[in-house]
Amino acid sequence: MTLKFSNNGTSTLASSITSSQTTLTLQAGTGVRLPTLAAGDYFMATIVDTAGNMEIVRVTARSADTLTATRGQEGTLARAFDAGSYIANHLTAGQLATFFNTDNDGAGSGLDADLLDGLTQTASNTADTIVRRDGFGDFAARVITAQTFTGALSGNVNGNVNGNASTATKLSGNRFTWSGDGVLANVVGQLAWRNYGNDHTIFDASAGVSPDGTGVNNTSAAIAWSPTYPTLMGWNGAGTYGVRVDSARRADSAATADDSSHNHNAQTIALAFNAGGLQSLGTSGYQRLPGGLIIQWGLSENIPNTGDIAVTLPIAFPTAFLNLSVTGRDNGAFGYNIVNANIISTTKFTATAASNNGAVGPVYYIAIGY
């Protein structure tokens, strides 16, 4: 659909028209002064009578001196006009708005905006073209090269972004300003060591090079870990989660505390004994040892004189119940002469006791297995 114009295209009505009439007849031979229209083309015309009444119409067809028009355009009122009323192809405010609309890309406006300085607009990665947004408001560009980038960058960035990032001052959300803006260049490729602030980072030492470029041992830190030193954990917005480090040297050495090839200290040895799930300390409890051995202990329920009871261990031995030792508790009320025990599974044993005074009581036990 194309908006058409003519230079000084004027005429007069050959006959009067009503306010609803859409066919307008011009003075004979004057129609050629107005634009020629193909299917879908149109031009705007202004009709003015001798009293100064005016109406803008949209002419969608012209056959010689006969026009087909849509009445009452651009806020004007459709009205009756006498024969001899003036009609002309004048420029209107509506046409200018079509030209200078910031949302107009040419489609449907009659403007041929597909070319600009010889460059074609496209949403594809095509050479010598103007980047155009697609129906989602996105545009595609394989590489954007810039000397500097200034301002906020939000949303998703896919592909390569080349240029100078030395003036960038903070990450998205700034992680509470990293103890002061301007540290981004020092932590890209590293993690911030938050507890000590500026110039403290966690880095990959596999190349044997520090963040300052100096040589470092790529297997052992110069200073052993202690509380307040970096501790990695996961975070889901509400709580902390453990992080597994593949073949962690300290964890591996803690599992083989007798291996002289590893460097042990009190912390790694303590970790081998009291980490979560390795022990339960109480009247009845257990201790898992490096290498898989488990020691369990406890105090049974009262055993009837010359009778027996089944005792369940605090935890099951995963593989075998190796050894058992039981001792009667004598607190003055009981006088045990004989205490016997029998292993019946990896989770329990039976205990039998005979008292010299006929009283009943419990027994202490120590169980070993793996």
N, C-alpha and C positions, 0 to 999 in steps of 0.2 A: 504494500500500500504506500503510494508516493504522493506527497503534497506538491502540487504544481503552482506555478506563477506565470504571469505575463506582465510585460511592461505597459503601464498605462492602459490596462484593460478595462474600459468603461462602456456603458450602454444605458438604455432606458427601457422600462417595461412597455411592451406594445399594448397590453391590456391589463386591467385591474386584477388583483388577486385577493383572495380571502386569507384569514389568519391560518387556515388549515391546508390551503392549497400547496401542493408540492411540485407542480409543473409551472414553470415561469417562461413566458414568451417575450423575447426581446424584439426591438425594432429590427426590421428586415435588414439583413446583411451586416449586422454589428456583432454577431456571435463569434466571428473569427478573431475579434480582439481579445477574447478570453481564452484560457488554456485549453488545449486539446487533451482529452482524458481517455486513457486506456482502462481496461477492466481493473477495478481496485483503486484507481487514481482519484484524487479529489482536489478542489481548491476552495478557498474561503471567499465569500463575497459579502459586501455590505450594501444594503438597500436603504435609501434616504428619500423621504417625500418632501414636498414643498414647505411643510410645516416644521421640518427638522426631525421628525420621528425616524428612528434608526433601528435596523435589525441586521444581525449577522447570520448568514446561512452557510451550510456546508453543501457545495455542489458536487454531486457524485457522478453525474453524466451530462454530456452536452452533445446534442444533435443539431448542428447548424445553429439556428437561433432559439432552440428550445433547451431549457435547463431542467434537470431533476435535482431537487434540493431537499435537505433536512432543515427544518425551520428552527428559529429561536436558539442559536448557538452562543456559547461564551457568555451566558447570563443575560442575553437580550430576550425580549418578549416577542413572540410571533404575533404579527398584526396584519391588518388589511392595508393594501397600498393601491393607489390610483394609477391608471395608465400615465406614463410619462415620468414615474418615479425613477430616480437615479440608481444605478447598480454598478458596482466596480469591484475589481479584484485588488482590494487594499490589504496591506500588511496589518495584522491584528495582534493584540496582546497574547492571545492563545497560541498563535504561531511562534512568537518569540519565546514563550515559555517552553514550547516543544524543543526549540533550538538549544536553550541554555538551562536545561534541567540536569542537575548533577547525577540523577539516577538514570539518565538516558544513555544507552550504549548504541543507539541507532535502530534497534529492532522496533519496527512498527511506527517509527516516527517520521519516516520519509527521508531521514538523514543517512547518507552513505558514510558511516563511521567505521567501516571495516578496515580502512586504510588510514594510517597516520604517518606522514613523512616516509612513505614507502614501506612501512613495516606492518605486517599482518598480525592481528591479535589471535591468540590461541591459548588453550589450557594445556597443551602438550609441550614436551621438551623438543622444540623445533628451532633451528638456527634463525637468527635475524627476525625475531618476532617479538611482539609485545605480550607480556604475561597477562593472562586474563583469568579472573576467578571463575570457578565452575558453579554449578547449581547449589553447592553446599558452602559457597564462600571461600573455598580453598583454591590455591594455585600450586602448580607443579614446577619445580626448578631443580635440576640435577645438582648444581653447585652454585652457591651464592658467595662471591668473592668481594670483600670490602676491606679498605684500609683500617677503618675503625667501625665499631658498632656501639651506638649510644642509645640508652633508653631501656625500658623493661621488655623482656622477652617472655611470653607466656604461652601455654598450650604445648602441643607436641611438635618436635622438630625431627624430621626424618631426612636422612641423607647427610651430606657433608656441608659444614659451615667453615669457611676459611677466612682468615683475617687476623687482625691484631686484638687480642683479648687482654692486653696488659693493663688496660684501664678499667676492666671489670672489677667491681668491688665486693660483690656478694653473690652467693648462690640464691636460687629461688627460695623465698621464705627465710633467707639469710641465716638460718639456724641460730637465731638470737645474736647475730652480728659477729660470731667467731671471735669474741673478745676484742672487737674493733674491726670495722670494715677495712678492706685493703689487703687481706691475707689470702685471698683466693689463689694467687699464683704460687703460694707456698704449700698449699694442701692438695692441689690437683694431683691425682695419682697416689695420694697418701690419705691417711685418716687423721683427724684432729685428736690429739691427746688432751682431752678436755680438762682434766684435773689440774694441769699446770699451765694452760693458756698458750700465749704466743710462743712460736718457735719450738713447740713440742708436738711431734707427730709420730704416727705409727707407719712404718714403711716396709717395703719388700727388700730384704737384705740378701736375697739369693745371688745377686751380682757382686756382693762384697763391697758395695759403695754406699756411703751415707747420703742423706739429702743434700749435704754440703759438698759432696764429691770426694770426700776423703775415704780411704780404705777402712773396712771394718771386717771382723770375723763373720762369715756368712752362716755359721752354725750355732754359735754361742754368744749371748750378749756379754758385754764387758762387766755389767753389774747384774747379779741374779735378781729374779723377780721378788718383790715383797709387796705388801698391801699399799695401795695408792698408785702402783705401777699399772700399766694398761691391762684391763680385763675385758675381753670381748663378750658381749651378750646380745641376744636378739631382743627386739622390742616391738610389740604389736599395738602400741598406743595405750595399753593399760598395765602390762606386766612384762617381766623379764623372762627370757628363754635361754637355755644353754646353747652354746655353739661348739660343734665338733671340729677339731683341728686334726686333719689326717696325719697319723704317725707323729704325734706330738712327742718331742724328745723327753720331756719331764714325765709325761704320763707313761711312756713306754718304760723308762728306767724305774719308775715306781712299781711297776708290775714285776720287775726282776731285780729286787733290791740287792741280791747277792752278786750281781754282774759287775765286776771291777772295772769294766770298760766304760761305765757310766759315771757321771759326776753327781753324787747325791748330797743333799743337805737335809737338815731336820724337817723342812717343810715338805719335800717330796716323799720322805719316809713316812711322815705323819699322814700324808694324803693317801698312801697305800693302805693304811689301817683304818682311818676314820672318815673316808669320803662317804657320801650318801649311799645307804644300802649295804655297807660293809660291816656294820656292827649294830648291836642293840644291847645296851648296858642296863642291867637290872637284876633282880633276884633270879630271874630266869632270863637268859639272853644268849648271844652268840657273837663270834668274831670271825670274819673271813680273813684269811692270810694271803699274802702274795703267793702265787703258785697254785691256789685253789683249795688249800686245806682249810677246814672249818672246825672251830672248837665251840661246843655248846655246853651250857651248865644250867642247873636249876634245883628247885626243891619240890618234891612230889607232894601229893595229898597224903593223908594218914593211911598207913597200911595196917590192916587188922592182924593181930597176933596169929602167926602161923598161916596167914593168908597172903594174897598177892593182889596187885593192881597193875593196870596198863598205864604207862606214862607217855604222853605225846611231847616230842621235842618242840622247841620254839620255831624251828624251820626244818624242812626236809633236807636231808643230804641229797644233792643232785645225783650222785653216782653210787656211793657205798657208805655204810655205817661201819667204821673200822674197829673202834674200841669203846669200852664203857667201863666206868668206875663208879660204884655207889657206896655211900657211907651213911649209916644211921645217925640221926640227930639225937643226942642224949643231952637233954637239958634238965635232968633230975627226975623228970616224970617217967622217962622211958629207960629201959636198961637192955639195949639190943645185944644179943649174943651172936646171932647169925643173920647176915643180909646177903641175899643172892639176887642176881639180875640176869635177864636173858634178852638179847637183841632179837626182835621179831620182824622189823622192816626198816626202811630208811627214815621213817618218821616216828617210831615208837619202840619202847622196850617194856618188859614186865619186871617188877621187883617183888621179892618175897622177904619177909622179916620174921624172926622169932625172938620174943622178948622174955627175959628171965622173970619178969613180974607180971606178965600177962597184959601190959599196957600196949596201946597202939600209938603210932606216930609216923612222921614223914621220913624220907631219905634225901640226902644230897646226891647229885650225880654230875659227872663230867663225861661228855660224849665227844668222840673225835671221828671225823669222816671227811668226804670231799664230794 
